[in-house]
Amino acid sequence: MFSQRRFIGLVLAVLLHVLAIYGLVSGLARAVVERALAPIETEIIEEQQVEEEPPPPPPPDLPPPPPVVLPPPVVVVETNMAPPTNVITVSPPRPTPPPPAPPPPVREPLCEKPKERGGRKQPPPYPSTSKRLGEEGSADLSFTVAADGSVNDEGITVIKSSGFPRLDDAAVRFVRRYRFQPAKCDGVPVERKHEYRVTFRLEDA
């Protein structure tokens, strides 16, 4: 019983929905038809004619303009440009220094050789045997005269004989005891090597 009522209610609800949808659709369809059947108004728009402007007058005949002479471009050359960094700078050779001045000449000292005292030779003692035998001659001797005028007796040498040994020995003994005026260099007495000749002549005996 309950199921039948429920079924009937359901059917009624469906029918109501169908009727509502039908009515809604029918109203919309009628509005569409009425709108479609309304009179269509047309309006013809007249085309407006645009007035054409008259063409411009031709340009007057003018003489051609003179040619334009452009001045030559000014080229500026920079002379103070920095040299490139990869340039090798070669310095000029150094001047050769002048040669040093020569040293002043060394002055040789003024020296005088030994001399006899009084400016004259003293005759040597004549050996008696040589005098008796008539022996004569000259003996050349070499020796050293000290700064005081004495003769170094250890260095007396006969460099040329008189030809007689007795006269040579007498010449050595004579020189050993003899005193000379010493040699001088710039006025200062100095020791100096000296050569001396002792002559034996019978006429001086």
C-alpha positions as CSV (number, residue, x, y, z in Angstrom):
1,M,0.0,0.0,0.0
2,F,2.8,2.2,1.0
3,S,4.8,1.4,-2.1
4,Q,1.9,2.2,-4.4
5,R,1.5,5.6,-2.9
6,R,5.1,6.3,-3.2
7,F,5.1,5.2,-6.8
8,I,2.1,7.4,-7.6
9,G,3.8,10.4,-6.0
10,L,6.9,9.8,-7.9
11,V,5.0,9.7,-11.2
12,L,3.2,12.9,-10.4
13,A,6.5,14.7,-9.6
14,V,7.9,13.6,-12.9
15,L,4.8,14.8,-14.8
16,L,5.0,18.2,-13.0
17,H,8.6,18.6,-14.0
18,V,7.8,17.6,-17.6
19,L,5.0,20.2,-17.8
20,A,7.2,22.9,-16.3
21,I,10.0,22.2,-18.8
22,Y,7.5,22.2,-21.7
23,G,6.0,25.4,-20.6
24,L,9.4,27.0,-20.3
25,V,10.5,25.8,-23.7
26,S,7.2,26.9,-25.3
27,G,7.6,30.4,-23.9
28,L,11.2,30.8,-25.2
29,A,10.2,29.4,-28.6
30,R,7.4,31.9,-28.9
31,A,9.6,34.8,-28.0
32,V,12.1,33.7,-30.6
33,V,9.5,33.4,-33.3
34,E,8.1,36.8,-32.5
35,R,11.4,38.4,-32.6
36,A,12.1,36.7,-35.9
37,L,8.9,37.8,-37.4
38,A,9.3,41.5,-36.5
39,P,9.7,43.9,-39.6
40,I,13.2,44.5,-40.7
41,E,14.0,48.2,-41.3
42,T,16.5,49.1,-43.9
43,E,18.3,52.4,-44.3
44,I,20.0,53.4,-47.4
45,I,23.1,55.6,-46.8
46,E,23.8,57.9,-49.6
47,E,27.5,57.9,-50.7
48,Q,29.1,61.3,-50.1
49,Q,31.1,62.5,-53.0
50,V,34.5,63.9,-52.2
51,E,35.5,67.0,-54.1
52,E,38.8,66.5,-55.8
53,E,41.2,69.3,-55.2
54,P,42.8,70.8,-58.4
55,P,46.4,69.7,-59.1
56,P,49.1,72.1,-58.0
57,P,50.6,74.4,-60.6
58,P,53.9,73.2,-62.2
59,P,57.1,74.6,-60.6
60,P,58.7,77.6,-62.3
61,D,61.7,77.1,-64.6
62,L,64.6,78.2,-62.4
63,P,68.3,78.0,-63.5
64,P,70.2,75.2,-61.9
65,P,72.1,76.1,-58.8
66,P,75.9,76.4,-59.1
67,P,77.8,73.3,-58.1
68,V,78.9,73.2,-54.5
69,V,82.6,73.1,-54.1
70,L,83.5,71.4,-50.8
71,P,86.9,72.3,-49.2
72,P,89.4,69.5,-49.0
73,P,89.4,67.6,-45.8
74,V,92.0,68.7,-43.2
75,V,94.2,65.8,-42.3
76,V,95.9,66.3,-38.9
77,V,98.9,64.1,-38.4
78,E,99.8,63.7,-34.7
79,T,103.5,63.8,-34.3
80,N,103.5,63.3,-30.5
81,M,102.2,59.8,-30.7
82,A,103.7,57.5,-28.1
83,P,106.1,55.0,-29.5
84,P,104.9,51.4,-29.5
85,T,105.9,49.4,-26.4
86,N,107.7,46.7,-28.4
87,V,110.3,49.2,-29.8
88,I,113.8,48.5,-28.5
89,T,115.5,51.7,-27.7
90,V,119.2,51.6,-28.4
91,S,121.2,54.0,-26.4
92,P,124.1,55.8,-28.1
93,P,127.5,54.5,-27.3
94,R,129.2,56.2,-24.4
95,P,132.0,58.5,-25.5
96,T,135.4,57.2,-25.0
97,P,137.0,58.9,-22.0
98,P,140.2,60.8,-22.9
99,P,143.4,59.0,-22.0
100,P,144.9,59.9,-18.6
101,A,147.4,62.6,-18.6
102,P,151.0,61.2,-18.6
103,P,152.7,61.4,-15.3
104,P,155.1,64.1,-14.8
105,P,158.6,63.2,-15.8
106,V,160.7,61.8,-13.0
107,R,163.6,64.1,-12.5
108,E,166.9,62.3,-12.2
109,P,168.8,63.5,-9.2
110,L,171.9,65.5,-10.0
111,C,174.8,63.3,-8.9
112,E,178.5,63.9,-8.9
113,K,181.1,61.0,-8.8
114,P,183.8,60.9,-6.1
115,K,186.7,63.2,-6.6
116,E,190.3,63.6,-5.2
117,R,190.6,65.9,-2.3
118,G,192.2,69.2,-3.3
119,G,191.3,68.5,-7.0
120,R,194.6,66.8,-7.8
121,K,195.9,63.2,-7.7
122,Q,198.4,62.3,-5.0
123,P,201.3,60.2,-6.3
124,P,201.4,56.7,-4.8
125,P,204.4,55.4,-2.8
126,Y,206.8,53.7,-5.2
127,P,208.0,50.2,-4.2
128,S,211.7,50.3,-3.8
129,T,212.3,47.1,-5.7
130,S,210.1,48.2,-8.6
131,K,212.0,51.5,-8.6
132,R,215.3,49.7,-8.6
133,L,214.2,47.4,-11.4
134,G,212.7,50.2,-13.4
135,E,209.1,48.9,-13.3
136,E,206.5,51.4,-14.5
137,G,202.8,51.2,-15.4
138,S,199.2,52.0,-14.5
139,A,196.7,49.8,-12.6
140,D,192.9,50.4,-12.9
141,L,191.0,49.6,-9.7
142,S,187.2,49.3,-8.9
143,F,186.0,50.0,-5.3
144,T,183.2,51.7,-3.3
145,V,183.6,55.1,-1.8
146,A,181.5,55.6,1.4
147,A,179.5,58.7,2.2
148,D,182.4,59.9,4.4
149,G,184.9,59.5,1.6
150,S,186.6,56.3,2.9
151,V,187.2,53.3,0.7
152,N,185.7,49.9,1.4
153,D,188.8,47.8,1.5
154,E,186.9,44.5,1.1
155,G,185.7,45.4,-2.4
156,I,188.8,46.6,-4.1
157,T,189.3,44.8,-7.5
158,V,192.1,45.2,-10.1
159,I,190.2,45.4,-13.4
160,K,193.3,46.2,-15.4
161,S,196.9,45.3,-14.3
162,S,199.9,47.5,-14.7
163,G,201.9,44.5,-15.9
164,F,203.7,44.1,-12.6
165,P,202.2,42.4,-9.6
166,R,204.3,44.5,-7.1
167,L,202.8,47.7,-8.7
168,D,199.3,46.3,-8.6
169,D,199.6,45.4,-4.9
170,A,201.1,48.9,-4.2
171,A,198.1,50.5,-6.0
172,V,195.6,48.5,-3.8
173,R,197.5,49.5,-0.6
174,F,197.5,53.1,-1.7
175,V,193.7,53.3,-2.5
176,R,192.8,51.5,0.8
177,R,194.3,54.3,2.8
178,Y,193.2,57.1,0.5
179,R,190.3,59.4,1.3
180,F,188.1,60.8,-1.5
181,Q,185.6,63.6,-1.7
182,P,182.4,61.5,-1.6
183,A,179.8,61.4,-4.4
184,K,176.8,63.7,-4.0
185,C,173.2,63.6,-5.3
186,D,171.4,66.9,-5.1
187,G,174.1,68.0,-2.7
188,V,173.7,65.1,-0.3
189,P,176.8,62.8,0.2
190,V,176.1,59.2,-0.9
191,E,177.9,55.9,-1.3
192,R,178.9,55.3,-4.8
193,K,180.9,52.7,-6.9
194,H,184.0,54.2,-8.4
195,E,186.8,53.3,-10.8
196,Y,190.3,54.8,-10.3
197,R,193.6,54.6,-12.1
198,V,196.9,54.5,-10.1
199,T,200.0,55.3,-12.2
200,F,203.6,54.6,-11.3
201,R,206.2,56.6,-13.1
202,L,209.9,56.7,-12.3
203,E,210.2,60.4,-12.8
204,D,207.7,60.9,-10.0
205,A,209.5,58.6,-7.6
